Amino acid sequence: MPIYETVFMARQDLTEAQVKDLTANFSKIITQQGGKILKTEFWGLRTLAYVINKSRRAHYVLLEFDAPGAAVIELERNLRLHEDVMRSLSVKLEAPSKGPSALLEKSGRDDEEREAA
């Protein structure tokens, strides 16, 4: 089965627990359609480049999964319909990524630089 990566942005007024529940619901959709979750990353509450729906910040979540095309279509449909999701993007990958995403790797590198100084 092909490997996909989906990043979605949830509203800023949600708590972290609500964002994790939202992610669990989307993960459940993938597994019900015959897919397998490979990686889930919570990037946290981040500032947006521009205002979306009168919001300046959003919770970012990355899902990497191995699933048939029908599962991706159903996931994207649910992402569009859910009122707490502001934006989403799904991309087909050639191979599963190894280690954390570049965003998390960068933040870890900054921490190491501060400790060294």
Rosetta blueprint (number, residue, H / E / L):
1 M L
2 P L
3 I E
4 Y E
5 E E
6 T E
7 V E
8 F E
9 M E
10 A E
11 R E
12 Q L
13 D L
14 L L
15 T L
16 E H
17 A H
18 Q H
19 V H
20 K H
21 D H
22 L H
23 T H
24 A H
25 N H
26 F H
27 S H
28 K H
29 I H
30 I H
31 T H
32 Q H
33 Q L
34 G L
35 G L
36 K E
37 I E
38 L E
39 K E
40 T E
41 E E
42 F E
43 W E
44 G E
45 L E
46 R E
47 T E
48 L E
49 A E
50 Y E
51 V E
52 I E
53 N L
54 K L
55 S E
56 R E
57 R E
58 A E
59 H E
60 Y E
61 V E
62 L E
63 L E
64 E E
65 F E
66 D E
67 A L
68 P L
69 G H
70 A H
71 A H
72 V H
73 I H
74 E H
75 L H
76 E H
77 R H
78 N H
79 L H
80 R H
81 L H
82 H L
83 E L
84 D L
85 V E
86 M E
87 R E
88 S E
89 L E
90 S E
91 V E
92 K E
93 L E
94 E L
95 A L
96 P L
97 S L
98 K L
99 G L
100 P L
101 S L
102 A H
103 L H
104 L H
105 E H
106 K H
107 S H
108 G H
109 R H
110 D H
111 D H
112 E H
113 E H
114 R H
115 E H
116 A H
117 A L
